[in-house]
């Protein structure tokens, strides 16, 4: 009896994962098609990704490139401050990170340097922005619809995306 229950549970979980993967792949394919229609140019798209006690800013990708190719970056604010720059917690007027998950059109360039973020124990590329324009305050998922954001540690990485082959397979079925 326990064996049958275990097999039924395992089967149900497999079906749920398959449906979730299929759903994720279809949503990713739709978004990839939207990205492919972006106006070509020398600019970047950035997504603010805040995890307390870290110093990285978020993900940056070249216009027209997939979020799969995005890079988690440290920002060099020598030319312009990031949009959320202000008082940081625990200050009572804290505004830092109020734009978590907002999407920006960013002018700027990668400096070619790396910086260490002790909060996440990562060495990350440095991006020097020259201008930010808010593109979307609620752009939805970053890497896949079923992703789980957690405030205590880095959970959103390009590696959680289904492969290009999986996306192609599940969007044709």
C-alpha positions in Angstrom: 0.0 0.0 0.0 2.8 2.4 0.9 4.6 1.5 -2.3 1.5 2.3 -4.4 1.0 5.6 -2.6 4.7 6.5 -3.1 4.5 5.7 -6.8 1.3 7.7 -7.2 2.9 10.7 -5.4 6.1 10.4 -7.5 3.9 10.3 -10.7 1.9 13.3 -9.7 5.1 15.3 -8.9 6.6 14.4 -12.3 3.4 15.5 -14.1 3.4 18.8 -12.1 7.1 19.4 -12.9 6.5 18.7 -16.6 3.5 21.1 -16.7 5.6 23.7 -14.9 8.5 23.2 -17.3 6.2 23.4 -20.3 4.5 26.5 -18.9 7.9 28.1 -18.1 9.2 27.3 -21.6 6.2 28.8 -23.3 6.5 32.0 -21.3 10.2 32.2 -21.9 9.7 31.7 -25.7 7.1 34.5 -25.8 9.5 36.9 -23.9 12.4 35.9 -26.1 10.3 36.9 -29.2 9.5 40.2 -27.5 13.3 40.8 -26.8 14.1 40.0 -30.4 11.9 43.0 -31.4 13.8 45.4 -29.3 15.2 48.4 -31.2 18.9 47.6 -31.9 21.3 50.1 -30.4 24.2 50.7 -28.0 22.3 50.4 -24.8 21.5 47.9 -22.1 18.5 46.6 -20.2 18.9 46.3 -16.5 16.8 44.6 -13.9 17.3 45.7 -10.3 17.8 42.6 -8.1 18.1 43.4 -4.4 19.3 40.9 -1.7 20.0 42.5 1.7 23.6 42.8 2.8 24.9 42.5 -0.8 26.5 45.2 -2.9 25.6 44.1 -6.4 23.0 46.1 -8.3 21.3 43.6 -10.5 21.4 42.0 -13.9 22.4 43.8 -17.1 22.0 42.5 -20.7 22.7 44.1 -24.1 19.6 45.2 -26.0 18.3 42.3 -28.0 20.1 39.6 -26.0 18.3 37.1 -23.8 18.2 37.3 -20.0 20.1 34.0 -20.2 23.1 36.1 -21.3 22.7 38.8 -18.5 25.4 39.5 -16.0 25.0 40.3 -12.3 26.9 43.5 -11.9 28.4 45.9 -9.4 27.7 49.5 -10.4 30.4 52.2 -10.7 28.4 55.4 -9.8 31.2 57.8 -10.7 29.1 59.3 -13.6 25.6 58.9 -12.3 23.9 57.4 -9.2 21.7 54.4 -9.5 18.0 55.4 -9.4 17.4 54.0 -5.9 20.4 55.7 -4.3 19.4 57.2 -1.0 19.4 56.3 2.7 20.1 52.7 3.4 18.5 50.5 6.0 18.4 50.7 9.0 17.9 54.5 8.6 14.3 55.4 9.2 14.1 57.2 5.8 15.6 54.3 3.9 14.8 54.3 0.2 17.6 52.0 -1.0 16.2 48.9 -2.9 12.8 50.4 -3.3 13.0 49.6 -7.0 13.6 45.9 -6.7 12.6 44.1 -9.9 12.2 47.3 -11.8 13.5 47.3 -15.4 15.6 50.1 -16.8 17.1 51.1 -20.1 20.7 52.0 -19.3 23.4 53.8 -21.2 26.9 53.0 -20.1 29.6 50.4 -20.5 31.3 47.5 -18.8 34.6 48.8 -17.4 36.5 45.6 -17.8 37.2 45.5 -14.1 35.8 43.1 -11.5 34.8 43.8 -7.9 34.3 41.6 -4.9 30.9 41.5 -3.3 31.4 40.2 0.3 27.7 39.8 0.9 27.3 37.2 -1.9 31.0 36.0 -2.0 31.2 36.7 -5.7 33.6 38.5 -8.0 31.4 40.4 -10.4 31.9 42.7 -13.5 31.7 46.4 -13.0 29.3 48.4 -15.1 29.6 52.2 -15.3 26.2 53.7 -16.2 25.8 57.2 -17.7 21.9 57.3 -17.7 19.0 55.3 -16.4 15.4 55.4 -17.8 12.7 53.5 -16.1 11.2 51.0 -18.6 8.8 48.9 -16.4 7.9 48.9 -12.7 6.5 45.4 -12.8 8.2 43.5 -15.7 7.3 40.0 -14.3 9.7 37.1 -14.0 13.4 37.5 -14.6 14.6 34.1 -15.7 11.5 31.8 -15.5 7.9 32.3 -14.3 8.2 29.6 -11.6 11.4 31.2 -10.1 11.5 31.8 -6.3 12.9 35.1 -5.1 14.3 34.9 -1.5 15.5 38.0 0.3 18.1 36.1 2.4 20.3 34.9 -0.5 20.9 34.9 -4.2 18.3 32.6 -5.8 17.9 34.2 -9.2 20.6 33.1 -11.6 20.5 32.6 -15.4 21.3 28.9 -14.8 17.7 28.3 -13.5 16.4 28.9 -17.0 15.4 25.9 -19.0 17.9 25.3 -21.8 17.3 26.7 -25.3 16.7 23.1 -26.4 14.0 22.6 -23.7 12.3 25.8 -24.6 12.2 24.8 -28.3 11.0 21.3 -27.5 8.2 22.4 -25.2 6.9 25.3 -27.4 6.5 22.9 -30.3 4.3 20.5 -28.3 
